[in-house]
Amino acid sequence: MHVEEGSFAVCLLLCGLPGSGKSTFARDVASAGAGQGSQQRDVSLKVLSSKFDQIDSIEYDKVARNELDQQQRPNCGGFEEFESNDLEAWRRSRTKALEILTQKLDAHFTTDGSHSESLLVMLDDNFHLRSMRRDVYRTCQNFLKQQYALDGRIPTIGFCVVYFDTPLETCLERNSSRIGKECIPEAVVVRMAASIEPPDESKPNASFERCHVTIDNSSGDRDTGRCFGAIKCI
């Protein structure tokens, strides 16, 4: 296998509190890429999605649920109710999500004739700590190094962080309307809001966040135009 000339991929990290609008944004971009949605407010979505031949996403919560299901813990509630084994499953899910990202990049940059020329991978998670976002960036770096070691070529991979700076009160209201495991305990959301680290390339060891955009999703508007502008600067 070697890298196909002209192929590129973009990793788009969607970070913010539960209920900030990350998953809705990811679904809307994917739907626009599939040719769905015709309202005027979806124009910028279509512009964004039209830049990619393939749009994919990695939902960290779904990966975590799969890990917990394998432990046969169907009644597990929020993070406050996690036992040590549950927390270990959550940690493994983060490693698993990065493995899935590597697999998607590897499949994209093959030359079997079945790949797309441009790929957008949206990673949907809270990513409230900078170290979590750095792990994704390093995964992309490691993939580039591995590809270069294989055939001396370096794939083109863009990296951008989209921070949903939605007010805590709005996030709590949206979260309260969810049911089952989708509803995160309010205390967990509040603690996360107190510890969240917005993207800031001026912080130590944070130069990888130089390409980021902040979206205020309090009104439900999807500022994909600004997001597209951030992607173009990669």
Accessible surface in RSA format (square Angstrom, percent):
REM  Atomic radii and reference values for relative SASA: ProtOr
REM  Chains: A
REM  Algorithm: Lee & Richards
REM  Probe-radius: 1.40
REM  Slices: 20
REM RES _ NUM      All-atoms   Total-Side   Main-Chain    Non-polar    All polar
REM                ABS   REL    ABS   REL    ABS   REL    ABS   REL    ABS   REL
RES MET A   1   106.27  55.0  36.68  24.3  69.59 165.7  39.88  33.9  66.39  88.0
RES HIS A   2    75.60  41.3  75.43  52.4   0.17   0.4  43.42  44.8  32.17  37.4
RES VAL A   3     9.31   6.1   9.16   8.3   0.15   0.4   9.16   8.0   0.15   0.4
RES GLU A   4    60.03  34.5  58.47  44.2   1.56   3.7   3.73   7.2  56.30  46.0
RES GLU A   5   131.72  75.6 113.02  85.5  18.70  44.5  56.11 108.5  75.61  61.7
RES GLY A   6    66.35  81.8   0.00   N/A  66.35  81.8  41.78 114.7  24.56  55.0
RES SER A   7     6.43   5.4   0.17   0.2   6.26  14.4   0.00   0.0   6.43   9.0
RES PHE A   8    69.81  34.9  69.81  43.2   0.00   0.0  69.81  42.3   0.00   0.0
RES ALA A   9     0.24   0.2   0.00   0.0   0.24   0.5   0.00   0.0   0.24   0.6
RES VAL A  10     7.99   5.3   7.96   7.2   0.04   0.1   7.96   6.9   0.04   0.1
RES CYS A  11     0.00   0.0   0.00   0.0   0.00   0.0   0.00   0.0   0.00   0.0
RES LEU A  12     0.00   0.0   0.00   0.0   0.00   0.0   0.00   0.0   0.00   0.0
RES LEU A  13     0.00   0.0   0.00   0.0   0.00   0.0   0.00   0.0   0.00   0.0
RES LEU A  14     0.00   0.0   0.00   0.0   0.00   0.0   0.00   0.0   0.00   0.0
RES CYS A  15     0.58   0.4   0.58   0.6   0.00   0.0   0.00   0.0   0.58   0.6
RES GLY A  16     0.09   0.1   0.00   N/A   0.09   0.1   0.09   0.2   0.00   0.0
RES LEU A  17    13.18   7.3  12.93   9.3   0.24   0.6  12.93   9.1   0.24   0.7
RES PRO A  18     9.16   6.7   5.95   5.4   3.21  11.7   9.16   7.6   0.00   0.0
RES GLY A  19     3.49   4.3   0.00   N/A   3.49   4.3   1.46   4.0   2.03   4.5
RES SER A  20     0.17   0.1   0.17   0.2   0.00   0.0   0.17   0.4   0.00   0.0
RES GLY A  21    12.76  15.7   0.00   N/A  12.76  15.7   9.63  26.4   3.13   7.0
RES LYS A  22    14.61   7.1  13.07   8.0   1.54   3.7   5.09   4.6   9.52  10.1
RES SER A  23    37.06  31.3  34.62  46.2   2.44   5.6  17.50  37.3  19.56  27.4
RES THR A  24    64.88  46.1  64.25  65.1   0.63   1.5  40.80  54.8  24.08  36.4
RES PHE A  25     1.61   0.8   1.27   0.8   0.34   0.9   1.27   0.8   0.34   1.0
RES ALA A  26     8.12   7.5   7.08  10.9   1.04   2.4   7.44  10.5   0.67   1.8
RES ARG A  27   145.99  61.3 141.36  72.1   4.64  11.0  72.18  98.7  73.81  44.7
RES ASP A  28    30.51  21.4  27.94  27.8   2.57   6.1   1.97   4.6  28.54  28.5
RES VAL A  29     0.00   0.0   0.00   0.0   0.00   0.0   0.00   0.0   0.00   0.0
RES ALA A  30    43.20  39.7  36.09  55.7   7.11  16.2  36.78  51.8   6.42  17.0
RES SER A  31    41.37  35.0  37.75  50.4   3.62   8.3  16.82  35.8  24.55  34.4
RES ALA A  32    10.00   9.2   1.55   2.4   8.46  19.2   1.69   2.4   8.31  22.0
RES GLY A  33    42.61  52.5   0.00   N/A  42.61  52.5   8.93  24.5  33.68  75.4
RES ALA A  34    73.10  67.2  33.90  52.3  39.20  89.2  47.28  66.6  25.83  68.4
RES GLY A  35    66.74  82.3   0.00   N/A  66.74  82.3  34.06  93.5  32.68  73.2
RES GLN A  36   109.69  61.3 102.30  74.8   7.39  17.6  36.68  78.1  73.01  55.4
RES GLY A  37    40.86  50.4   0.00   N/A  40.86  50.4  25.89  71.0  14.97  33.5
RES SER A  38   101.21  85.5  75.23 100.4  25.99  59.9  38.80  82.6  62.41  87.4
RES GLN A  39   117.24  65.6 108.75  79.5   8.49  20.2  40.84  86.9  76.40  57.9
RES GLN A  40   148.91  83.3 134.54  98.3  14.38  34.2  66.28 141.1  82.63  62.7
RES ARG A  41   129.04  54.2 106.14  54.1  22.90  54.5  54.53  74.5  74.51  45.2
RES ASP A  42    15.68  11.0  15.68  15.6   0.00   0.0   2.85   6.7  12.84  12.8
RES VAL A  43    70.00  46.1  69.01  62.5   0.99   2.4  69.95  60.8   0.05   0.1
RES SER A  44    33.46  28.3  28.60  38.2   4.87  11.2  24.38  51.9   9.09  12.7
RES LEU A  45     2.99   1.7   2.99   2.1   0.00   0.0   2.99   2.1   0.00   0.0
RES LYS A  46    77.87  38.0  75.69  46.4   2.18   5.2  46.20  41.6  31.67  33.7
RES VAL A  47    62.01  40.8  59.39  53.8   2.62   6.3  61.85  53.7   0.15   0.4
RES LEU A  48     0.02   0.0   0.02   0.0   0.00   0.0   0.02   0.0   0.00   0.0
RES SER A  49     4.82   4.1   2.61   3.5   2.22   5.1   0.00   0.0   4.82   6.8
RES SER A  50    83.65  70.7  45.97  61.4  37.68  86.8  47.91 102.0  35.75  50.1
RES LYS A  51   107.54  52.5  92.93  57.0  14.61  34.8  41.33  37.2  66.21  70.5
RES PHE A  52    17.50   8.8   2.94   1.8  14.56  37.9   3.83   2.3  13.67  39.1
RES ASP A  53    95.72  67.0  59.36  59.1  36.36  86.0  18.97  44.6  76.75  76.5
RES GLN A  54    75.14  42.0  70.17  51.3   4.96  11.8  23.48  50.0  51.65  39.2
RES ILE A  55    37.21  21.2   9.23   6.9  27.97  67.4   9.23   6.7  27.97  75.9
RES ASP A  56    39.61  27.7  35.19  35.0   4.42  10.4   7.40  17.4  32.21  32.1
RES SER A  57    51.52  43.5  37.36  49.9  14.16  32.6   3.82   8.1  47.71  66.8
RES ILE A  58     5.22   3.0   1.99   1.5   3.23   7.8   5.22   3.8   0.00   0.0
RES GLU A  59    56.90  32.7  51.23  38.8   5.68  13.5  12.36  23.9  44.55  36.4
RES TYR A  60     9.80   4.6   8.13   4.6   1.68   4.4   7.54   5.7   2.26   2.8
RES ASP A  61    75.52  52.9  73.56  73.2   1.96   4.6  11.57  27.2  63.95  63.8
RES LYS A  62   111.19  54.2 111.19  68.2   0.00   0.0  57.70  51.9  53.50  57.0
RES VAL A  63    13.32   8.8  13.08  11.8   0.23   0.6  13.25  11.5   0.07   0.2
RES ALA A  64    12.67  11.6  12.67  19.5   0.00   0.0  12.67  17.8   0.00   0.0
RES ARG A  65    61.94  26.0  61.89  31.5   0.05   0.1  28.58  39.1  33.36  20.2
RES ASN A  66    78.12  53.9  75.90  73.3   2.22   5.3  17.74  42.7  60.37  58.4
RES GLU A  67    19.25  11.0  19.25  14.6   0.00   0.0   0.36   0.7  18.89  15.4
RES LEU A  68    11.71   6.5  11.71   8.4   0.00   0.0  11.71   8.2   0.00   0.0
RES ASP A  69    77.20  54.1  63.44  63.1  13.77  32.6  27.62  65.0  49.58  49.4
RES GLN A  70   136.90  76.6 103.11  75.4  33.79  80.4  44.62  95.0  92.28  70.0
RES GLN A  71    53.07  29.7  29.46  21.5  23.61  56.2  28.85  61.4  24.22  18.4
RES GLN A  72   152.29  85.2 132.03  96.5  20.26  48.2  38.46  81.9 113.84  86.3
RES ARG A  73    78.54  33.0  75.57  38.5   2.97   7.1  27.07  37.0  51.47  31.2
RES PRO A  74    90.51  66.0  77.79  70.9  12.71  46.2  78.69  65.0  11.82  73.5
RES ASN A  75   142.12  98.0 115.03 111.2  27.09  65.2  39.45  94.9 102.67  99.2
RES CYS A  76     7.17   5.4   0.79   0.9   6.38  15.0   2.74   6.9   4.43   4.8
RES GLY A  77    29.10  35.9   0.00   N/A  29.10  35.9  20.22  55.5   8.88  19.9
RES GLY A  78    12.82  15.8   0.00   N/A  12.82  15.8   7.05  19.4   5.77  12.9
RES PHE A  79    64.24  32.1  54.61  33.8   9.63  25.0  54.81  33.2   9.43  27.0
RES GLU A  80    97.67  56.1  59.26  44.8  38.41  91.4  31.85  61.6  65.81  53.7
RES GLU A  81   109.53  62.9  92.15  69.7  17.38  41.4  42.18  81.6  67.35  55.0
RES PHE A  82    29.88  15.0  10.00   6.2  19.89  51.8  10.00   6.1  19.89  56.9
RES GLU A  83    99.79  57.3  93.40  70.7   6.39  15.2  36.03  69.7  63.76  52.1
RES SER A  84    88.08  74.4  74.63  99.6  13.45  31.0  52.04 110.8  36.04  50.5
RES ASN A  85   101.39  69.9 100.22  96.8   1.17   2.8  13.16  31.7  88.24  85.3
RES ASP A  86     0.69   0.5   0.69   0.7   0.00   0.0   0.24   0.6   0.44   0.4
RES LEU A  87    62.52  34.8  62.52  44.7   0.00   0.0  62.52  43.9   0.00   0.0
RES GLU A  88    78.56  45.1  78.56  59.4   0.00   0.0  29.78  57.6  48.78  39.8
RES ALA A  89     0.00   0.0   0.00   0.0   0.00   0.0   0.00   0.0   0.00   0.0
RES TRP A  90    62.76  25.2  62.67  30.3   0.09   0.2  52.39  27.9  10.37  16.8
RES ARG A  91   128.46  53.9 122.97  62.7   5.49  13.1  45.59  62.3  82.87  50.2
RES ARG A  92    96.85  40.7  91.96  46.9   4.89  11.7  56.70  77.5  40.15  24.3
RES SER A  93     3.32   2.8   2.99   4.0   0.32   0.7   0.25   0.5   3.07   4.3
RES ARG A  94    38.90  16.3  38.66  19.7   0.24   0.6  25.23  34.5  13.67   8.3
RES THR A  95    78.41  55.8  76.37  77.4   2.04   4.9  48.96  65.8  29.45  44.5
RES LYS A  96    81.30  39.7  80.14  49.2   1.16   2.8  39.65  35.7  41.65  44.4
RES ALA A  97     0.03   0.0   0.03   0.0   0.00   0.0   0.03   0.0   0.00   0.0
RES LEU A  98    34.48  19.2  33.87  24.2   0.60   1.5  34.25  24.1   0.22   0.6
RES GLU A  99    82.06  47.1  77.87  58.9   4.19  10.0  32.24  62.4  49.82  40.7
RES ILE A 100    39.86  22.7  39.86  29.7   0.00   0.0  39.86  28.7   0.00   0.0
RES LEU A 101     0.00   0.0   0.00   0.0   0.00   0.0   0.00   0.0   0.00   0.0
RES THR A 102    42.22  30.0  42.22  42.8   0.00   0.0  33.61  45.1   8.60  13.0
RES GLN A 103   104.18  58.3  97.17  71.0   7.01  16.7  43.38  92.3  60.80  46.1
RES LYS A 104    52.07  25.4  45.17  27.7   6.91  16.4  20.31  18.3  31.76  33.8
RES LEU A 105     0.00   0.0   0.00   0.0   0.00   0.0   0.00   0.0   0.00   0.0
RES ASP A 106    57.24  40.1  57.24  57.0   0.00   0.0   9.39  22.1  47.85  47.7
RES ALA A 107    64.69  59.5  51.06  78.8  13.63  31.0  56.97  80.2   7.72  20.4
RES HIS A 108     7.30   4.0   1.71   1.2   5.59  14.3   6.90   7.1   0.40   0.5
RES PHE A 109     0.00   0.0   0.00   0.0   0.00   0.0   0.00   0.0   0.00   0.0
RES THR A 110    26.13  18.6  26.13  26.5   0.00   0.0  23.38  31.4   2.74   4.1
RES THR A 111    46.23  32.9  19.61  19.9  26.62  63.4   8.30  11.1  37.93  57.3
RES ASP A 112   103.73  72.7  63.73  63.4  40.00  94.6  46.56 109.6  57.17  57.0
RES GLY A 113    69.47  85.7   0.00   N/A  69.47  85.7  36.08  99.0  33.38  74.8
RES SER A 114    93.05  78.6  56.03  74.8  37.03  85.3  51.06 108.7  41.99  58.8
RES HIS A 115    41.79  22.8  13.56   9.4  28.23  72.2  22.82  23.5  18.98  22.1
RES SER A 116    29.36  24.8  21.97  29.3   7.39  17.0   6.69  14.2  22.67  31.8
RES GLU A 117   114.24  65.6 113.26  85.7   0.98   2.3  28.77  55.6  85.47  69.8
RES SER A 118     6.18   5.2   6.18   8.2   0.00   0.0   2.94   6.3   3.24   4.5
RES LEU A 119     2.96   1.6   2.96   2.1   0.00   0.0   2.96   2.1   0.00   0.0
RES LEU A 120     0.00   0.0   0.00   0.0   0.00   0.0   0.00   0.0   0.00   0.0
RES VAL A 121     0.00   0.0   0.00   0.0   0.00   0.0   0.00   0.0   0.00   0.0
RES MET A 122     0.20   0.1   0.20   0.1   0.00   0.0   0.20   0.2   0.00   0.0
RES LEU A 123     0.00   0.0   0.00   0.0   0.00   0.0   0.00   0.0   0.00   0.0
RES ASP A 124    11.11   7.8   9.00   9.0   2.12   5.0   2.19   5.1   8.93   8.9
RES ASP A 125    12.17   8.5   7.01   7.0   5.16  12.2   5.16  12.1   7.01   7.0
RES ASN A 126    27.59  19.0  26.85  25.9   0.73   1.8   1.93   4.6  25.66  24.8
RES PHE A 127     0.51   0.3   0.38   0.2   0.14   0.4   0.38   0.2   0.14   0.4
RES HIS A 128    28.26  15.4  28.16  19.6   0.10   0.3  11.43  11.8  16.83  19.6
RES LEU A 129    58.74  32.7  58.74  42.0   0.00   0.0  58.74  41.3   0.00   0.0
RES ARG A 130    25.87  10.9  25.87  13.2   0.00   0.0   6.34   8.7  19.52  11.8
RES SER A 131    56.76  48.0  53.79  71.8   2.97   6.8  38.96  83.0  17.80  24.9
RES MET A 132    24.13  12.5  21.25  14.1   2.88   6.9  21.80  18.5   2.33   3.1
RES ARG A 133     0.82   0.3   0.82   0.4   0.00   0.0   0.00   0.0   0.82   0.5
RES ARG A 134    41.41  17.4  41.41  21.1   0.00   0.0   9.16  12.5  32.25  19.5
RES ASP A 135    67.28  47.1  64.02  63.7   3.27   7.7   9.54  22.5  57.74  57.6
RES VAL A 136     0.75   0.5   0.75   0.7   0.00   0.0   0.75   0.7   0.00   0.0
RES TYR A 137    50.74  23.7  50.74  28.9   0.00   0.0  25.89  19.5  24.85  30.6
RES ARG A 138   130.46  54.8 130.45  66.5   0.01   0.0  33.90  46.3  96.56  58.5
RES THR A 139    17.63  12.5  14.69  14.9   2.93   7.0   8.42  11.3   9.20  13.9
RES CYS A 140     6.18   4.7   6.18   6.9   0.00   0.0   6.18  15.7   0.00   0.0
RES GLN A 141    69.91  39.1  68.60  50.1   1.31   3.1  12.78  27.2  57.12  43.3
RES ASN A 142    73.88  50.9  72.85  70.4   1.03   2.5  14.28  34.4  59.60  57.6
RES PHE A 143     3.74   1.9   2.24   1.4   1.50   3.9   3.10   1.9   0.64   1.8
RES LEU A 144    42.40  23.6  41.68  29.8   0.73   1.8  41.97  29.5   0.44   1.2
RES LYS A 145   140.22  68.4 131.54  80.7   8.68  20.7  86.79  78.1  53.43  56.9
RES GLN A 146   100.13  56.0  95.35  69.7   4.77  11.4  37.88  80.6  62.24  47.2
RES GLN A 147     5.08   2.8   5.08   3.7   0.00   0.0   0.00   0.0   5.08   3.9
RES TYR A 148   123.20  57.5 119.69  68.1   3.51   9.1  71.61  53.8  51.59  63.6
RES ALA A 149    87.39  80.4  49.07  75.7  38.32  87.2  58.12  81.8  29.28  77.6
RES LEU A 150   117.44  65.4  85.22  61.0  32.23  81.0  87.13  61.2  30.32  81.6
RES ASP A 151    48.56  34.0  17.84  17.8  30.71  72.6  29.69  69.9  18.87  18.8
RES GLY A 152    46.44  57.3   0.00   N/A  46.44  57.3  22.62  62.1  23.82  53.3
RES ARG A 153    94.22  39.6  89.90  45.8   4.32  10.3  29.38  40.2  64.84  39.3
RES ILE A 154   109.33  62.2  83.98  62.6  25.35  61.1  83.98  60.5  25.35  68.8
RES PRO A 155     6.36   4.6   0.00   0.0   6.36  23.1   1.65   1.4   4.71  29.3
RES THR A 156    87.46  62.2  81.90  83.0   5.55  13.2  53.12  71.4  34.34  51.9
RES ILE A 157    28.04  16.0   1.46   1.1  26.58  64.1   1.62   1.2  26.42  71.7
RES GLY A 158     3.84   4.7   0.00   N/A   3.84   4.7   2.50   6.9   1.34   3.0
RES PHE A 159    16.58   8.3  11.17   6.9   5.41  14.1  11.17   6.8   5.41  15.5
RES CYS A 160     0.00   0.0   0.00   0.0   0.00   0.0   0.00   0.0   0.00   0.0
RES VAL A 161     0.00   0.0   0.00   0.0   0.00   0.0   0.00   0.0   0.00   0.0
RES VAL A 162     0.00   0.0   0.00   0.0   0.00   0.0   0.00   0.0   0.00   0.0
RES TYR A 163    18.97   8.9  18.97  10.8   0.00   0.0   7.11   5.3  11.86  14.6
RES PHE A 164     3.58   1.8   1.21   0.7   2.37   6.2   1.21   0.7   2.37   6.8
RES ASP A 165    70.96  49.7  64.76  64.5   6.20  14.7   1.81   4.3  69.15  69.0
RES THR A 166     7.52   5.3   0.00   0.0   7.52  17.9   0.04   0.0   7.49  11.3
RES PRO A 167    58.44  42.6  46.16  42.1  12.28  44.6  58.32  48.2   0.12   0.7
RES LEU A 168    49.43  27.5  43.51  31.1   5.92  14.9  43.51  30.6   5.92  15.9
RES GLU A 169   126.58  72.7 119.60  90.5   6.98  16.6  68.93 133.3  57.65  47.1
RES THR A 170    28.83  20.5  27.08  27.5   1.75   4.2  11.25  15.1  17.58  26.6
RES CYS A 171     0.03   0.0   0.03   0.0   0.00   0.0   0.00   0.0   0.03   0.0
RES LEU A 172    35.86  20.0  32.30  23.1   3.56   8.9  32.70  23.0   3.16   8.5
RES GLU A 173   128.31  73.7 119.36  90.3   8.95  21.3  46.81  90.5  81.50  66.5
RES ARG A 174    65.35  27.4  60.32  30.7   5.03  12.0  42.33  57.9  23.01  13.9
RES ASN A 175     4.38   3.0   4.38   4.2   0.00   0.0   0.00   0.0   4.38   4.2
RES SER A 176    80.94  68.4  53.80  71.8  27.15  62.5  42.22  89.9  38.72  54.2
RES SER A 177    90.13  76.2  56.79  75.8  33.34  76.8  50.31 107.1  39.82  55.8
RES ARG A 178    88.77  37.3  75.08  38.3  13.69  32.6  24.33  33.2  64.44  39.1
RES ILE A 179   146.33  83.3 140.23 104.5   6.11  14.7 143.69 103.5   2.64   7.2
RES GLY A 180    66.23  81.7   0.00   N/A  66.23  81.7  44.30 121.6  21.93  49.1
RES LYS A 181    75.04  36.6  52.90  32.5  22.15  52.7  49.52  44.6  25.52  27.2
RES GLU A 182    81.55  46.8  76.79  58.1   4.77  11.3  37.75  73.0  43.80  35.8
RES CYS A 183    45.66  34.5  33.89  37.8  11.77  27.7   6.48  16.4  39.18  42.2
RES ILE A 184    27.45  15.6  26.68  19.9   0.77   1.8  26.68  19.2   0.77   2.1
RES PRO A 185    34.54  25.2  22.96  20.9  11.58  42.1  34.47  28.5   0.06   0.4
RES GLU A 186   111.12  63.8 103.01  77.9   8.11  19.3  26.40  51.1  84.72  69.2
RES ALA A 187    47.02  43.2  37.88  58.5   9.14  20.8  43.75  61.6   3.27   8.7
RES VAL A 188    11.26   7.4  10.45   9.5   0.82   2.0  10.45   9.1   0.81   2.2
RES VAL A 189     0.00   0.0   0.00   0.0   0.00   0.0   0.00   0.0   0.00   0.0
RES VAL A 190    62.16  40.9  61.28  55.5   0.88   2.1  61.28  53.2   0.88   2.4
RES ARG A 191   134.45  56.5 128.98  65.7   5.47  13.0  72.57  99.2  61.88  37.5
RES MET A 192    17.19   8.9  13.40   8.9   3.80   9.0  16.70  14.2   0.49   0.6
RES ALA A 193    28.50  26.2  11.90  18.4  16.60  37.8  12.43  17.5  16.07  42.6
RES ALA A 194    93.60  86.1  49.24  76.0  44.36 100.9  60.83  85.7  32.77  86.8
RES SER A 195    54.49  46.0  41.28  55.1  13.20  30.4  43.23  92.1  11.26  15.8
RES ILE A 196    32.81  18.7  17.95  13.4  14.86  35.8  17.95  12.9  14.86  40.3
RES GLU A 197    63.57  36.5  61.35  46.4   2.21   5.3  18.05  34.9  45.52  37.2
RES PRO A 198    61.74  45.0  60.48  55.1   1.25   4.6  60.80  50.2   0.94   5.8
RES PRO A 199    10.36   7.6   0.65   0.6   9.72  35.3   0.65   0.5   9.72  60.4
RES ASP A 200    45.52  31.9  44.07  43.9   1.45   3.4  12.99  30.6  32.53  32.4
RES GLU A 201    76.88  44.1  65.60  49.6  11.27  26.8  23.55  45.5  53.33  43.5
RES SER A 202    94.57  79.9  57.32  76.5  37.25  85.8  52.60 112.0  41.97  58.8
RES LYS A 203   101.66  49.6  96.02  58.9   5.63  13.4  39.10  35.2  62.55  66.6
RES PRO A 204   110.43  80.5  91.88  83.8  18.54  67.4 103.50  85.5   6.93  43.1
RES ASN A 205   123.77  85.3  98.00  94.7  25.76  62.0  25.24  60.7  98.53  95.2
RES ALA A 206     0.55   0.5   0.00   0.0   0.55   1.3   0.00   0.0   0.55   1.5
RES SER A 207    77.08  65.1  74.80  99.8   2.28   5.3  42.18  89.8  34.91  48.9
RES PHE A 208    12.25   6.1   8.04   5.0   4.21  10.9   8.80   5.3   3.45   9.9
RES GLU A 209     0.00   0.0   0.00   0.0   0.00   0.0   0.00   0.0   0.00   0.0
RES ARG A 210   161.83  67.9 139.84  71.3  21.99  52.3  53.66  73.3 108.17  65.6
RES CYS A 211    10.60   8.0   9.12  10.2   1.48   3.5  10.57  26.8   0.03   0.0
RES HIS A 212    56.28  30.8  36.03  25.0  20.24  51.8  13.60  14.0  42.68  49.7
RES VAL A 213     8.32   5.5   5.71   5.2   2.61   6.3   8.32   7.2   0.00   0.0
RES THR A 214    47.53  33.8  44.79  45.4   2.74   6.5  30.49  41.0  17.04  25.8
RES ILE A 215     0.75   0.4   0.36   0.3   0.39   0.9   0.75   0.5   0.00   0.0
RES ASP A 216    90.36  63.3  71.96  71.6  18.39  43.5  32.49  76.5  57.87  57.7
RES ASN A 217     8.30   5.7   8.30   8.0   0.00   0.0   0.00   0.0   8.30   8.0
RES SER A 218    45.20  38.2  28.70  38.3  16.50  38.0  11.11  23.6  34.09  47.8
RES SER A 219    86.37  73.0  48.20  64.3  38.17  87.9  50.99 108.6  35.38  49.6
RES GLY A 220    28.76  35.5   0.00   N/A  28.76  35.5  21.34  58.6   7.43  16.6
RES ASP A 221    88.06  61.7  86.57  86.2   1.49   3.5  27.97  65.8  60.09  59.9
RES ARG A 222    42.33  17.8  24.90  12.7  17.42  41.5   8.43  11.5  33.90  20.5
RES ASP A 223    51.68  36.2  45.13  44.9   6.55  15.5  19.19  45.2  32.49  32.4
RES THR A 224     0.20   0.1   0.03   0.0   0.17   0.4   0.00   0.0   0.20   0.3
RES GLY A 225    41.32  51.0   0.00   N/A  41.32  51.0  30.29  83.1  11.03  24.7
RES ARG A 226   127.19  53.4 114.89  58.6  12.30  29.3  49.52  67.7  77.67  47.1
RES CYS A 227     0.00   0.0   0.00   0.0   0.00   0.0   0.00   0.0   0.00   0.0
RES PHE A 228    33.52  16.8  33.52  20.8   0.00   0.0  33.52  20.3   0.00   0.0
RES GLY A 229    32.57  40.2   0.00   N/A  32.57  40.2  23.60  64.8   8.97  20.1
RES ALA A 230    11.88  10.9   3.70   5.7   8.18  18.6  10.47  14.7   1.41   3.7
RES ILE A 231    16.83   9.6  12.23   9.1   4.59  11.1  12.23   8.8   4.59  12.5
RES LYS A 232   140.39  68.5 106.75  65.5  33.64  80.1  62.86  56.6  77.53  82.6
RES CYS A 233    87.86  66.5  50.43  56.2  37.43  88.0  43.94 111.3  43.92  47.4
RES ILE A 234    85.10  48.4  27.65  20.6  57.45 138.5  51.87  37.3  33.23  90.2
END  Absolute sums over single chains surface
CHAIN  1 A    11823.6       9439.6       2384.0       5850.1       5973.5
END  Absolute sums over all chains
TOTAL         11823.6       9439.6       2384.0       5850.1       5973.5
